[in-house]
Amino acid sequence: MSNRRGIVALTLVWVAALVLSGWQPYDRATWWMEVAPALVALPILWASARRFPLTDLALTLITLHGIVLMLGGAYTYARVPVGFAMQEWLDLARNPYDRFGHLMQGFVPAIVLRELLIRLGGLRRGWLLPVLVLACCLAVSASYELIEFGAAMALGQGADEFLGTQGDPWDTQWDMLMCLIGAATALATLSGLHNRQLDAQRR
């Protein structure tokens, strides 16, 4: 699909998801904080569509990541129903949707950052590329954890829903680990497909 059609499709999906998730969210302030990345990303995607069209893979992953954010915003990450189903099925001590969200925080940016490093940074597809992608994904995850820290300091108890720690003192470390696992998984499974799309884009 063309980049413009892809962004139109992304926009329609996100608008529908925003309306549904924002209709009666569990906590309105948490909803705004969780969906903020999508609200920031959408105008950037439109503004850069002509001069820097992304691959279909990158756009598809960005679309899915937005849905994950909006679902987490609607219920808060600790209360997403599918997470409770997984918790019961896997006999877990907590709702794992927050862990999945941080897995996606590595999985999706890994491909987007890989594309930026290859196309804008002129980086070759050698061993250094995945190393830099993983480092960048961890930097993104650490930055997000600092944002969560700032929210906790500013909002006090009001930040509990946004943080989604569910009483785990190691939640920050788990979040960063899940991001790293997600990024490594994306690179291991999707790099070949991504390369083919990047090569087709040059023709």
ZABA-19911 format. One line per 3 residues: for each residue x negated, y, z negated of N, C-alpha, C. Coordinates in Angstrom, 3 decimals, padded with zeros to 6 digits, m for minus. Atoms other than C-alpha are relative to their C-alpha. Layout:
ZABA-19911
X:Y:Z:X:Y:Z:X:Y:Z; ...;
***
This chain:
ZABA-19911
m000.849:m001.191:000.000:000.000:000.000:000.000:m000.886:001.243:000.000; 000.760:m001.239:000.016:m001.119:003.589:000.498:m000.067:000.528:m001.425; 000.158:m000.531:001.353:m002.353:005.491:m002.528:001.215:000.825:m000.414;
m001.153:m000.834:000.328:000.554:007.925:m002.321:001.211:m000.859:m000.366; m001.122:000.877:000.333:003.120:005.149:m002.244:m000.216:m000.685:m001.337; 000.298:000.632:001.280:001.359:003.481:m005.125:000.270:000.932:m001.166;
m000.232:m000.957:001.085:001.499:006.635:m007.240:001.489:000.314:m000.132; m001.448:m000.184:000.070:005.153:007.165:m006.322:000.629:m001.156:m000.771; m000.523:001.168:000.714:005.880:003.604:m007.492:m000.347:000.069:m001.480;
000.420:m000.150:001.396:003.851:004.184:m010.672:000.860:001.032:m000.712; m000.783:m001.077:000.613:005.748:007.413:m011.341:001.418:m000.462:m000.304; m001.376:000.475:000.205:009.157:005.790:m010.908:000.070:m000.993:m001.162;
000.027:000.990:001.092:008.225:002.901:m013.202:m000.215:000.694:m001.333; 000.290:m000.692:001.257:006.774:005.219:m015.826:001.158:000.880:m000.462; m001.135:m000.842:000.393:009.722:007.628:m015.752:001.103:m000.857:m000.605;
m001.023:000.906:000.537:012.131:004.721:m016.243:m000.409:m000.512:m001.382; 000.483:000.511:001.286:009.963:003.316:m019.053:000.009:001.089:m001.071; m000.026:m001.109:000.949:009.666:006.735:m020.690:001.409:000.269:m000.502;
m001.394:m000.236:000.392:013.431:007.221:m020.664:000.475:m001.092:m000.950; m000.449:001.115:000.832:014.077:003.765:m022.103:m000.690:m000.003:m001.357; 000.730:000.055:001.270:011.345:003.919:m024.724:000.276:001.218:m000.872;
m000.216:m001.224:000.761:012.122:007.501:m025.702:001.435:000.276:m000.370; m001.427:m000.227:000.280:015.895:007.094:m025.971:000.263:000.045:m001.495; m000.140:000.030:001.459:015.909:006.077:m029.624:m001.206:m000.711:m000.600;
001.200:000.663:000.530:012.335:005.312:m030.697:000.074:m000.127:m001.515; 000.012:000.219:001.447:011.618:004.035:m034.167:m000.456:001.252:m000.735; 000.520:m001.222:000.609:009.634:007.178:m034.953:m000.394:000.945:001.134;
000.193:m000.905:m001.135:009.706:010.182:m032.612:m001.439:000.520:000.093; 001.372:m000.510:m000.025:006.292:011.574:m033.631:m000.970:m001.065:000.502; 000.848:001.099:m000.457:004.671:008.175:m033.131:000.176:m000.224:001.491;
m000.264:000.175:m001.437:006.344:007.873:m029.723:m000.801:001.002:000.814; 000.753:m001.021:m000.730:004.822:011.158:m028.588:m001.490:m000.311:000.021; 001.426:000.288:000.057:001.359:010.134:m029.758:m000.377:m001.201:000.855;
000.314:001.207:m000.753:001.551:006.714:m028.107:000.123:000.203:001.502; m000.199:m000.181:m001.444:002.835:007.893:m024.720:m000.833:001.153:000.561; 000.785:m001.159:m000.450:000.546:010.960:m024.580:m001.022:m000.347:001.079;
000.968:000.301:m001.070:m002.178:009.170:m022.533:000.647:m000.111:001.372; m000.690:000.109:m001.287:000.355:008.381:m019.802:000.422:001.366:000.511; m000.420:m001.345:m000.394:001.650:011.947:m019.798:m001.178:000.830:000.503;
001.210:m000.694:m000.459:m001.919:013.210:m019.370:m000.479:m000.591:001.329; 000.526:000.681:m001.185:m002.858:010.613:m016.734:000.813:000.280:001.257; m000.857:m000.116:m001.182:000.135:011.124:m014.438:m000.339:001.221:000.868;
000.362:m001.138:m000.869:m000.638:014.689:m013.250:m001.404:m000.112:000.578; 001.358:000.182:m000.519:m004.316:013.766:m012.883:000.026:m000.934:001.214; m000.117:000.934:m001.117:m003.385:010.827:m010.642:000.572:000.685:001.237;
m000.596:m000.723:m001.126:m001.194:013.073:m008.470:m000.988:001.014:000.586; 000.919:m001.037:m000.470:m003.812:015.830:m008.276:m001.176:m000.579:000.781; 001.174:000.603:m000.636:m006.566:013.425:m007.221:000.348:m000.993:001.100;
m000.432:001.050:m000.930:m004.494:011.183:m004.928:m000.573:000.169:001.400; 000.458:m000.215:m001.370:m005.561:012.773:m001.666:m001.533:m000.081:000.110; 001.461:m000.072:m000.095:m009.246:013.399:m002.383:m000.684:m001.244:m000.558;
000.622:001.172:000.610:m009.894:010.286:m004.484:001.051:m001.094:m000.206; m001.016:001.052:000.126:m007.392:007.496:m003.723:m000.556:m001.236:m000.703; 000.424:001.192:000.731:m007.677:004.618:m006.161:000.425:m001.262:000.745;
m000.382:001.282:m000.581:m007.528:000.973:m005.156:001.350:m000.435:m000.558; m001.275:000.533:000.471:m004.247:m000.903:m005.444:m000.157:m000.690:m001.351; 000.237:000.691:001.270:m005.763:m002.970:m008.251:m000.034:000.983:m001.153;
000.111:m000.993:001.070:m006.657:000.085:m010.319:001.360:000.620:m000.305; m001.323:m000.605:000.208:m003.219:001.657:m009.788:000.965:m000.962:m000.683; m000.887:001.002:000.615:m001.413:m001.570:m010.683:m000.311:m000.162:m001.481;
000.395:000.151:001.403:m003.399:m001.963:m013.905:000.373:001.237:m000.817; m000.388:m001.223:000.697:m002.825:001.682:m014.843:001.503:000.006:m000.269; m001.452:000.075:000.174:000.913:001.166:m014.312:000.361:m000.913:m001.166;
m000.283:000.960:001.067:000.944:m001.890:m016.581:m000.428:000.539:m001.364; 000.474:m000.554:001.268:m001.098:m000.120:m019.245:000.979:001.046:m000.539; m000.987:m000.985:000.420:001.414:002.725:m019.300:001.217:m000.643:m000.638;
m001.157:000.712:000.560:004.234:000.258:m019.925:m000.317:m000.528:m001.393; 000.423:000.490:001.324:002.275:m001.278:m022.817:000.054:001.131:m001.019; m000.005:m001.154:000.902:001.845:002.183:m024.354:001.428:000.415:m000.359;
m001.372:m000.460:000.229:005.516:003.089:m023.942:000.802:m000.989:m000.841; m000.666:001.001:000.835:006.726:m000.185:m025.433:m000.470:000.129:m001.442; 000.521:m000.209:001.350:004.432:000.351:m028.405:000.539:001.268:m000.622;
m000.557:m001.242:000.517:005.727:003.898:m028.725:001.450:m000.134:m000.416; m001.426:000.155:000.308:009.359:002.793:m028.722:000.222:m000.661:m001.354; m000.230:000.777:001.225:009.046:000.302:m031.578:m001.034:000.276:m001.089;
001.272:m000.031:000.717:005.612:001.212:m033.037:m000.642:m001.375:000.192; 000.710:001.225:m000.366:002.943:m001.406:m032.427:000.233:m001.144:m000.988; m000.205:001.042:001.010:003.645:m003.266:m035.664:001.391:m000.611:000.065;
m001.396:000.459:m000.019:007.329:m003.780:m034.746:000.500:m000.410:001.380; m000.442:000.397:m001.337:007.400:m004.699:m031.051:000.544:m001.435:m000.057; m000.621:001.329:000.127:009.812:m007.686:m030.778:m000.799:m001.145:000.607;
000.774:001.090:m000.612:007.655:m009.714:m028.374:m001.193:m000.357:m000.874; 001.093:000.274:000.921:004.864:m009.384:m030.917:000.436:m000.902:m001.143; m000.520:000.879:001.058:007.031:m010.944:m033.618:000.190:m001.429:000.518;
m000.151:001.326:m000.593:007.809:m013.824:m031.247:m001.352:m000.702:000.089; 001.346:000.567:m000.073:004.083:m014.353:m030.661:m000.530:m000.333:m001.398; 000.437:000.239:001.368:003.435:m014.076:m034.395:000.559:m001.317:m000.529;
m000.627:001.244:000.465:005.896:m016.874:m035.109:m000.531:m001.197:000.770; 000.451:001.106:m000.846:004.754:m019.019:m032.177:m001.413:m000.438:m000.358; 001.397:000.302:000.295:001.070:m018.777:m033.089:m000.293:m000.087:m001.491;
000.142:000.056:001.454:001.685:m018.731:m036.866:m001.064:000.993:m000.483; 000.952:m001.056:000.357:m000.161:m015.429:m037.277:000.479:000.748:m001.247; m000.330:m000.745:001.220:m000.269:m013.265:m040.395:000.596:001.368:000.316;
m000.475:m001.331:m000.348:000.685:m010.088:m038.468:000.487:000.018:001.445; m000.450:m000.211:m001.370:002.381:m008.825:m035.335:m001.228:000.320:000.862; 001.235:m000.178:m000.760:m000.357:m009.125:m032.655:000.094:001.004:001.145;
m000.141:m000.893:m001.148:000.997:m006.496:m030.239:m001.064:001.099:m000.009; 001.053:m001.014:000.089:m001.502:m003.927:m031.521:m001.315:m000.544:000.549; 001.212:000.621:m000.527:m004.325:m006.363:m030.755:000.070:m000.048:001.534;
m000.173:000.062:m001.452:m002.909:m006.830:m027.245:m000.183:001.388:000.614; 000.153:m001.362:m000.491:m002.725:m003.058:m026.814:m001.461:000.390:000.125; 001.426:m000.339:m000.050:m006.421:m002.734:m027.608:m000.749:m000.891:000.995;
000.552:000.824:m001.073:m007.220:m005.652:m025.313:000.192:000.708:001.342; m000.283:m000.746:m001.224:m005.543:m003.657:m022.540:m000.828:001.286:000.072; 000.811:m001.221:000.045:m007.514:m000.594:m023.667:m001.403:m000.247:000.549;
001.257:000.349:m000.639:m010.582:m002.448:m022.454:000.201:m000.543:001.399; m000.240:000.684:m001.273:m009.104:m004.484:m019.596:000.236:000.990:001.147; m000.343:m000.952:m001.061:m007.657:m001.567:m017.620:m001.119:001.008:000.259;
001.089:m000.947:m000.254:m010.388:001.075:m018.121:m001.231:m000.649:000.622; 001.170:000.661:m000.584:m013.015:m001.532:m017.157:000.028:000.101:001.518; m000.108:m000.061:m001.456:m011.723:m001.609:m013.574:m000.019:001.453:000.476;
m000.022:m001.413:m000.396:m011.033:002.128:m013.419:m001.405:000.599:m000.100; 001.361:m000.516:000.171:m014.491:002.985:m014.792:m000.960:m000.625:001.005; 000.828:000.668:m001.012:m016.092:000.418:m012.483:000.150:000.704:001.346;
m000.258:m000.698:m001.255:m014.448:002.175:m009.549:m000.661:001.379:000.011; 000.599:m001.331:000.077:m015.626:005.594:m010.719:m001.521:m000.069:000.096; 001.453:000.123:m000.012:m019.186:004.423:m011.287:m000.527:m000.373:001.385;
000.430:000.402:m001.343:m019.393:002.813:m007.850:000.207:001.130:001.004; m000.349:m000.968:m001.038:m017.675:005.533:m005.846:m000.539:001.407:m000.271; 000.492:m001.343:000.332:m018.693:008.689:m007.696:m001.448:m000.018:m000.483;
001.353:000.073:000.548:m021.841:007.565:m009.476:m000.997:m000.628:000.950; 000.895:000.636:m000.955:m023.244:005.687:m006.476:m000.745:m001.189:m000.563; 000.682:001.118:000.650:m024.083:002.729:m008.722:000.152:m001.272:000.836;
m000.059:001.258:m000.734:m024.962:m000.546:m007.015:000.702:m001.063:m000.837; m000.743:001.061:000.688:m023.040:m003.697:m007.852:m000.940:m001.064:m000.550; 000.952:000.918:000.620:m025.919:m005.247:m009.771:000.295:m000.188:m001.480;
m000.192:000.338:001.412:m026.444:m006.228:m013.383:000.271:001.227:m000.860; m000.178:m001.205:000.816:m026.481:m002.625:m014.639:001.449:000.468:m000.018; m001.385:m000.462:m000.090:m022.915:m001.952:m013.498:000.872:m000.538:m001.128;
m000.850:000.490:001.104:m021.125:m004.303:m015.942:m000.475:000.463:m001.370; 000.524:m000.481:001.290:m023.431:m003.203:m018.763:000.525:001.402:m000.282; m000.475:m001.366:000.184:m022.489:000.445:m018.233:001.515:000.049:m000.175;
m001.457:000.036:000.145:m018.804:m000.392:m017.824:000.375:m000.409:m001.419; m000.288:000.440:001.369:m018.773:m002.284:m021.130:m000.338:001.083:m001.015; 000.389:m001.080:000.918:m020.631:000.548:m022.853:001.012:001.139:000.038;
m000.991:m001.077:m000.125:m018.169:003.107:m021.491:001.320:m000.386:m000.650; m001.253:000.450:000.612:m015.183:001.023:m022.580:m000.079:000.044:m001.519; 000.183:m000.084:001.450:m016.583:000.752:m026.089:000.001:001.454:m000.463;
m000.006:m001.424:000.346:m017.140:004.512:m026.088:001.422:000.539:m000.020; m001.405:m000.405:m000.031:m013.497:005.030:m025.100:000.725:m000.509:m001.240; m000.645:000.592:001.179:m012.388:002.660:m027.860:m000.417:000.723:m001.279;
000.479:m000.714:001.188:m014.575:004.389:m030.456:000.614:001.390:m000.084; m000.615:m001.335:m000.025:m013.225:007.775:m029.366:001.450:m000.069:m000.464; m001.396:000.151:000.399:m009.673:006.508:m029.782:000.111:m000.258:m001.501;
m000.016:000.250:001.441:m010.471:005.210:m033.249:m000.261:001.291:m000.774; 000.237:m001.287:000.648:m011.800:008.670:m034.138:001.253:000.879:000.063; m001.272:m000.721:m000.093:m008.536:010.170:m032.872:000.969:m000.516:m001.056;
m000.860:000.586:001.023:m006.656:007.737:m035.104:m000.431:000.451:m001.398; 000.524:m000.486:001.277:m008.914:008.750:m037.997:000.450:001.438:m000.255; m000.440:m001.386:000.128:m008.115:012.407:m037.328:001.482:000.099:m000.301;
m001.444:000.008:000.250:m004.386:011.638:m037.208:000.300:m000.414:m001.431; m000.211:000.461:001.371:m004.616:009.762:m040.499:m000.331:001.099:m001.008; 000.388:m001.071:000.907:m006.405:012.659:m042.170:001.001:001.156:000.048;
m000.909:m001.137:m000.155:m003.978:015.231:m040.779:001.416:m000.314:m000.477; m001.398:000.342:000.271:m000.715:013.345:m041.270:000.201:m000.788:m001.279; m000.138:000.779:001.224:m001.448:011.253:m044.341:000.815:m001.249:000.244;
m000.837:001.186:m000.134:001.187:008.572:m044.803:000.772:m000.019:001.316; m000.741:m000.066:m001.251:002.920:009.797:m041.669:m000.722:m000.634:001.163; 000.778:000.595:m001.083:000.131:008.280:m039.575:000.045:m001.524:m000.004;
000.017:001.457:000.123:000.795:004.707:m040.705:000.567:m000.698:001.233; m000.621:000.635:m001.153:003.078:003.920:m037.774:m000.895:000.113:001.233; 000.897:m000.208:m001.139:000.602:005.348:m035.269:m001.211:m000.918:m000.094;
001.184:000.820:000.185:m002.339:003.441:m036.753:000.294:m001.480:000.185; m000.380:001.402:m000.160:m000.534:000.094:m036.890:m000.970:m000.973:m000.647; 001.002:000.867:000.616:m003.134:m001.353:m039.262:000.614:m001.222:m000.679;
m000.711:001.096:000.661:m000.566:m003.575:m041.027:m000.798:m000.541:m001.194; 000.706:000.376:001.211:m002.723:m003.587:m044.150:m001.359:m000.645:000.210; 001.285:000.640:m000.289:m005.879:m004.897:m042.423:m001.140:001.008:m000.154;
001.094:m000.956:000.191:m009.012:m003.112:m043.735:m001.022:m000.027:001.138; 000.926:000.136:m001.126:m010.942:m004.348:m040.673:000.677:000.303:001.329; m000.764:m000.243:m001.220:m008.400:m003.095:m038.147:m000.813:000.747:001.065;
000.819:m000.765:m000.951:m010.806:m000.592:m036.552:m000.992:m000.900:000.719; 000.983:000.894:m000.604:m013.444:m003.260:m035.981:000.673:m001.004:000.944; m000.748:000.913:m000.863:m010.859:m005.689:m034.578:000.435:000.695:001.287;
m000.435:m000.750:m001.182:m009.547:m002.993:m032.244:m001.128:000.127:001.015; 001.131:m000.167:m000.904:m012.994:m002.378:m030.803:m000.439:m001.328:000.594; 000.335:001.329:m000.517:m013.692:m006.094:m030.481:000.979:m000.416:001.095;
m001.000:000.360:m001.002:m010.417:m006.632:m028.601:m000.212:000.798:001.280; 000.316:m000.823:m001.168:m011.330:m003.748:m026.290:m001.166:m000.607:000.771; 001.167:000.596:m000.648:m014.706:m005.359:m025.567:000.372:m001.303:000.701;
m000.439:001.261:m000.616:m013.092:m008.751:m024.913:000.832:000.283:001.250; m000.821:m000.351:m001.151:m010.548:m007.127:m022.596:m000.839:000.480:001.164; 000.858:m000.532:m001.059:m013.223:m005.257:m020.642:m000.819:m001.119:000.641;
000.805:001.102:m000.527:m015.428:m008.354:m020.296:000.856:m000.952:000.833; m000.905:000.887:m000.743:m012.444:m010.440:m019.172:000.364:000.592:001.351; m000.329:m000.663:m001.262:m011.471:m007.886:m016.523:m001.160:m000.088:000.979;
001.170:000.051:m000.874:m015.008:m007.772:m015.140:m000.244:m001.417:000.514; 000.261:001.389:m000.382:m015.303:m011.569:m015.121:001.028:m000.530:001.000; m001.072:000.575:m000.821:m011.966:m012.195:m013.406:000.393:000.841:001.211;
m000.529:m000.877:m001.042:m011.278:m009.178:m011.200:m001.054:000.711:000.846; 001.040:m000.721:m000.740:m014.630:m007.903:m009.934:m000.013:m000.376:001.480; m000.015:000.427:m001.391:m014.426:m009.978:m006.752:001.121:000.653:000.785;
m001.144:m000.647:m000.639:m010.949:m008.717:m005.882:m000.233:001.500:000.120; 000.271:m001.440:m000.014:m011.988:m005.190:m006.782:m001.001:000.356:001.097; 000.995:m000.246:m001.051:m015.032:m005.402:m004.492:000.637:m000.048:001.382;
m000.648:000.116:m001.308:m012.867:m006.536:m001.577:000.864:001.229:000.301; m000.838:m001.188:m000.216:m010.475:m003.638:m002.068:m000.851:001.247:000.211; 000.904:m001.132:m000.194:m013.324:m001.156:m002.387:m000.594:m000.018:001.411;
000.570:000.123:m001.342:m014.871:m002.487:000.833:001.028:000.325:001.066; m001.072:m000.284:m000.971:m011.534:m002.322:002.666:000.306:001.489:000.047; m000.281:m001.428:000.071:m011.110:001.271:001.534:m001.004:000.819:000.822;
001.048:m000.703:m000.743:m014.377:002.246:003.263:000.185:m000.096:001.511; m000.139:000.215:m001.437:m013.268:000.972:006.656:000.918:001.045:000.614;
***
